[in-house]
Structure formats: C-alpha cells, structure tokens
Amino acid sequence: MFAVLIPILAGLDIVLKYAVNSMDKKELPRVFAKKIEIDKFHNDGFVFGKLKKKKKNSKSMFRYLSLQYWWGFLLFYFLKKEIKSESSL
C-alpha cells in the first residue's frame, strides 16, 4: 500500500509546488474552502534553517542522503532476488 501511496503523494507535492511557484506574489496567499491557505515560503538552510550559514553543506547533504537511499534500495532488491534464487535450488 505504501509503495503506491508514497509516489502518489510525492507527485502531488511536486505538481502543487510547481503551481504555487508559477503564481504571482500578488495572488498569494490564497484561501480555499476557508480552511486551506496556500502561500510561498523558501527555507534557507535545510530543515528549520539549521544550516542557514552553511548552504553548500545543505545541498551536499541532500545529495548524500538521496544517494544512500538509492544504494540501500538497490542492495535490498538484489539481495532479496539472490535469496529467492538460492531457495529455489
């Protein structure tokens, strides 16, 4: 279930970010159904501005974390495939 839900939410997030970034600043903030307010914010320096003084480190940290994620995913996938092939012997 999560394998389907996560890509859908990530795709929706990307589409909404693109839509908000394409709006003029005059149009923002927008309120929908009196409950949802959309505004444009930019966070300097990773989460909660912790690395505001070290912007270069925050960019390299994101690349490093995404690389670790994909390395772990591929390792899990190939090990799982190898275990299945050994069990069929």
C-alpha positions in Angstrom: 0.0 0.0 0.0 2.8 2.4 0.9 4.6 1.6 -2.3 1.7 3.1 -4.2 0.7 5.9 -1.7 4.2 7.5 -1.4 4.8 8.1 -5.1 1.3 9.5 -5.5 1.8 11.9 -2.6 5.3 12.9 -3.9 3.9 13.5 -7.4 1.1 15.6 -6.0 3.6 17.6 -3.9 5.7 18.3 -7.0 2.7 19.4 -9.0 1.4 21.7 -6.3 4.8 23.2 -5.7 5.1 24.0 -9.4 1.6 25.6 -9.4 2.4 27.8 -6.4 5.8 28.8 -7.8 4.2 29.9 -11.1 1.7 32.2 -9.3 2.4 35.9 -8.9 3.2 37.2 -5.4 0.1 39.4 -5.8 -2.1 36.3 -5.9 -0.7 34.9 -2.7 -1.8 33.9 0.0 -4.8 32.1 -1.4 -7.5 30.6 0.8 -9.5 27.5 -0.3 -12.7 26.4 1.4 -11.9 28.7 4.3 -9.6 26.1 5.7 -6.6 25.8 3.4 -4.2 28.7 2.9 -1.5 28.5 0.2 1.5 30.7 0.4 5.0 30.6 -0.9 7.9 30.1 1.6 11.5 29.4 1.0 13.5 27.7 3.7 17.2 28.6 3.6 19.5 26.0 5.1 17.7 22.7 5.2 15.1 21.8 7.9 14.2 24.6 10.3 17.0 26.8 9.0 19.6 24.8 10.9 22.3 25.1 8.2 21.4 28.7 7.1 25.1 29.8 7.3 26.3 26.6 5.5 24.1 26.5 2.4 26.7 24.5 0.5 26.6 21.7 3.2 22.8 21.5 3.0 22.9 20.9 -0.8 25.6 18.2 -0.4 23.7 16.6 2.5 20.6 16.2 0.3 22.7 14.6 -2.4 24.4 12.3 0.1 21.1 11.2 1.7 19.4 10.5 -1.6 22.4 8.5 -2.7 22.3 6.5 0.5 18.6 5.8 -0.1 19.1 4.5 -3.6 22.1 2.4 -2.6 20.1 0.8 0.2 17.1 0.2 -2.1 19.2 -1.5 -4.8 21.1 -3.5 -2.2 17.9 -4.8 -0.7 16.4 -5.5 -4.1 19.4 -7.6 -5.3 19.8 -9.4 -2.0 16.2 -10.3 -2.0 16.4 -11.5 -5.6 19.5 -13.6 -4.7 17.8 -15.2 -1.6 14.9 -16.2 -3.8 17.1 -17.8 -6.4 19.0 -19.8 -3.7 15.8 -21.1 -2.2 14.6 -22.5 -5.5 17.6 -24.8 -5.7 
